[in-house]
């Protein structure tokens, strides 16, 4: 099983506990605070990449005038997302091979997912391909101040720690290679994590 298959398998297994984990660790709070700061940048037809259980897509649908499509390669995550909102198209798709036309979306957003991408250059290339000229590509990512899970951690969280492949903010900027038009201050998630929002103009 290659790394991408391992990541997919891990998220499928974690689906039922994912929302509680994100709430308990205050990741959701930090995500929503950061999205609020970037709200004016989220316009038109939006693609939410690696949507997971759909919370970012749902927030966009409720708080902007945008239409939203959410995609993830985890079938179980998408099944769960579909139970939350019937006005959003939640689809099983692989970010490395998106089934959308060139220049189809006004905004492409990706939250806390780059560290799970297999070929991140290919993934970001696909995000750029489906984004319209003058559209926005938005990332919400960890700032890198992440403490290791201690040796007592086991089970699914240890699996995630072993699979996570952190990408720095500077590295994201280099790979995206577009004009950075906004960067939010680091938002606290918990004592171990911070979140930053990056907006690029295609």
N, C-alpha and C positions, 0 to 999 in steps of 0.2 A: 504494500500500500504506500503510494507516494505521499508527500506532505499535504498536498491539496485534498486528497482523499481522507487523510487523517483529520484535517481541520473540519471538513464536511461531516465526517462521522461524529466528531466531538460535539459539534453544535447540534446535530440531530439528537444526540443523547441528552443534551443539556436544555433542550427546548422548554420542558415543563418547569424548570427552575430558573430560567434566564431572567424573566421579568422581576422576580423576587430578589435575585442577586443584584441586578442593576439598581433597584430601589434601595436595597440595604446598604450598598456601597456608595450611594449618592451619585452614581454615574448619571442617572436620569436627571437629577436636579441640575447638574453641571451642563448636561447636553441642552436642556431646555433654556437655561439662562444664556448660553452661548448662541443658540438659535434665535432667541429674542433680539440679541444685539445685531444679528445678521439678517433680520426679517426683511428689510428693504431690498436686500440682494436676491431674495428668493422670489422669482417672478415667472409668469407664463407656465408652460408645460414643464414639469419637474420630473427628473429621474432620481430616485433614491436608491443608490447602489449599496449592496449588502444591507438591505433593510432589516434583516433579522425578524423580530416579531412585530415590526412595523411602527414603532413609536414615533420615529422621526417623520415618517410619511403621514401619520395621523395628525401630528402637530401642525405640519405644513398645511394639510387639508383644512384644519379647523381655524388656523390663524392667518392665512393668506388667501388671496383670490386665485391661487394656482391649482391646476389639476395635477395629480400625482400618480406616477407609476413606481411601484416598489419591486426591486428584484433581489433575489438571493439564491445561492446554489443549494441551500439546505431546504429540502422538501418539507420537513417537519416545521421549520421556522415559518415558512410561507403558509402552511396549513393553519398554524396558530394565528398568524397575522390576519388571515382572511376572516377570522371570527371577530375581529375588532372593528372592522369598517367595511361597508359594502359599496362605498363610493370611491374606492381606490383599487386600481388594478395591481394585484400582487401576483407576480409571476416567478416561476422557477427558471433562472437563467444563470449562466456562467459569465462573470464579468470579463473574462478573457476573450469571449466570443459572443458579444451582445447581438441579439436578433432585432436590431433597430436600424433604421435608415441613417445615413449621414445627416448631420445637422437637424436632428429631429426634436431636440429639447432646448428650451431656453435656459434652464438651470440644471446642472448635474451636481448632486450632493453625495458625500460619502462620510459616514460617521464611525469612528473607532474601528476601522477595517483594514487599513493599509498593512498593519502588522500581520494580518492573516493571508494576504495575497501571496500566491505562488510567484508568478512572474509579474512583479508590480509595474515594470515598465510597459508591459503589454496591457495590463489593466488600465493604467492611466491613459495610454494611447487610445484605448476603446472609449473611455470617458470623453476624451477630447474629440474623437471622431463623431460621436452622436450629439455633441453640443453645438449649437448654432454659432456662427460668427458673431462676436460681440456678446455672446452668452457668458454666464458665470459658472465656474466650477469651484465647488466649495468643499473644504475638508474640515472636519472636527476631529482632532487627534490629541493624544497624550503629549505632554511637553517633554517627557523623558525622565522625569524624576520619580522613577518607579522602584520601590523596594522589592527585593526578591521574596518570594513566598518561602517561609522557613521549612526546615526539613521535616516538620511534623505534618505538613500538608500532603494529602494523598488524593487518590481518586481523580475525579474530573478536573479539579482545579490544578492539580499537579500536571495533568495532561496539557491543559491550556498554557501553563507556564513554560513547559517544554517546547510547545509549538509556536509560541509567540515570537515574532521576529521584528523587534522594534525598529522603527524608521524615524530618524530625527526630523525636526521641522526644517532644518537647512537642507537635508537630503530630499524631502518632499518638494521644496521649492526648486531644487535642481532638476529633479525628474520631470516635474510638471512643465517647467521651462515656458511659462507664460507670465504676463504682467501680473504681479501681486497688487491688487487694488485695496485690500483691507486685511488687517491682522488684528484680532481681538487681544486684549490682555489675557493672561493665563487665569482661568477660572478654577477655583479649588473644587476638587471632587471629594477627596478625603485627605487624611494626613499623608498619604503616599502618592497621590496623583493630582495632576493639573490638566486642564483642557484648553486648547487654543483653537480659534477659528481662523481659517485662511480662505480668502476669496481671490480667485484668479479670473482674469478676463481673457477669453479666447480671441 
